Amino acid sequence: MSAPYSDYLQLAHRPDLRLLTLRWLRDATLPEVQIGCQAALELAQQQGAAHWLVDVRRRVAVQAENSAWMADTFLPAAATTMLPAQLLVAYLISPTRLEAIKLEPAAKHAAIIRSQDPAQPYRLRVFLNEVDAIQWLHPA
């Protein structure tokens, strides 16, 4: 039986890097994002994976409600759950999505800015290249 999120999210764990990968396969509704993120957190806890690569290159729409939930609710709670390890989140986005974010009114992507604030209990950076994202998660 497949996971309830398998049509919109692939979860994978790389034990060699203690890395959890969340690959979103399409745009997702807020309830789908919540289900997928909860499944990711459960896998991260089981595997002790506090470094996450979140690939949203296939998600086109910038959904303020989803971003706000991630930045203000889910990621702070996940960071607390993963203690004493620090939760590091590398967001992998497409150049098209980055341009869409830049063209949107600031209020629509304010959560994206908040998510990168050093005061957050987690660290999050946005990348256009997967190699750079993995290097940030696991510096040599």
C-alpha positions in Angstrom: 0.0 0.0 0.0 1.4 3.4 -0.9 1.6 6.3 1.4 -1.3 8.8 1.4 1.0 11.5 0.1 2.8 9.5 -2.7 1.1 11.3 -5.6 2.5 14.7 -4.5 5.5 14.0 -2.3 8.5 11.7 -2.3 10.4 11.2 0.9 13.9 9.7 1.0 16.5 9.3 3.7 20.3 9.2 2.9 21.9 7.6 6.0 25.4 8.4 4.8 24.6 12.1 5.0 21.8 11.8 7.7 19.8 13.8 5.1 16.1 13.8 4.6 14.8 14.7 1.1 11.3 16.0 0.5 10.6 16.2 -3.2 7.3 17.8 -4.0 5.9 16.5 -7.3 3.3 19.1 -7.8 1.6 22.1 -6.2 0.0 21.0 -3.0 -2.9 22.2 -0.9 -2.3 23.3 2.7 -3.8 20.0 4.0 -1.5 18.0 1.7 1.5 20.1 2.8 0.6 19.4 6.4 0.2 15.6 5.8 3.5 15.4 3.9 5.4 17.5 6.4 4.2 15.4 9.3 5.3 12.2 7.5 8.7 13.9 6.9 9.1 14.8 10.5 8.2 11.3 11.7 10.8 9.8 9.3 13.4 12.4 10.4 12.8 11.5 14.0 13.1 7.8 13.3 16.4 8.3 11.4 17.9 11.2 13.4 18.0 13.3 10.2 18.1 17.0 11.1 19.3 18.1 7.7 16.5 18.5 5.2 16.6 19.1 1.4 13.2 20.4 0.4 12.8 20.3 -3.4 10.0 22.5 -4.6 11.1 22.9 -8.2 8.0 21.2 -9.5 5.7 23.5 -7.4 4.9 26.6 -9.5 2.4 28.6 -7.4 3.7 30.7 -4.5 1.0 30.0 -1.8 1.3 32.5 1.0 -0.8 30.3 3.4 1.5 27.3 2.9 4.6 29.4 3.3 3.3 31.0 6.5 2.3 27.6 8.0 5.8 26.2 7.2 7.7 29.3 8.5 5.7 30.1 11.6 4.1 26.8 12.7 5.7 23.6 11.3 9.4 24.4 11.1 9.6 25.9 14.6 7.9 22.8 16.1 10.0 20.5 14.0 13.2 22.3 15.2 12.1 21.7 18.8 11.3 18.1 18.1 14.8 17.5 16.6 16.7 19.0 19.5 19.5 18.8 20.5 20.4 18.7 16.8 19.8 21.9 14.9 17.3 21.7 12.1 18.9 22.8 8.8 16.6 23.2 5.8 17.8 23.8 2.3 15.0 24.9 -0.1 15.7 24.0 -3.7 13.7 26.2 -6.0 13.6 26.7 -9.8 14.7 30.0 -11.4 11.2 30.4 -12.6 9.8 30.2 -9.1 12.4 32.6 -7.8 11.3 35.1 -10.5 7.7 34.6 -9.6 8.5 35.3 -5.9 10.3 38.5 -6.8 7.3 39.7 -8.9 4.8 39.1 -6.2 3.8 41.7 -3.7 6.0 41.6 -0.6 3.1 40.6 1.6 2.6 37.4 -0.4 6.1 36.1 0.3 6.7 37.7 3.7 6.9 34.2 5.3 9.7 33.2 3.0 11.7 36.2 4.3 10.7 35.3 8.0 11.8 31.7 7.5 15.4 32.9 6.8 15.5 35.1 9.9 18.5 34.1 12.1 16.1 34.4 15.1 14.2 31.3 14.0 15.0 28.1 15.9 15.9 26.5 12.6 18.2 27.6 9.8 16.8 27.8 6.3 18.4 28.9 3.0 17.1 28.9 -0.6 19.1 27.4 -3.4 18.8 27.1 -7.2 21.3 24.2 -7.4 21.1 20.9 -5.5 24.9 20.5 -5.2 25.2 23.9 -3.4 22.3 22.9 -1.2 23.8 19.6 -0.1 27.2 21.3 0.4 25.5 23.9 2.8 23.8 21.1 4.7 27.1 19.1 4.9 30.2 21.4 4.6 33.4 19.5 4.0 
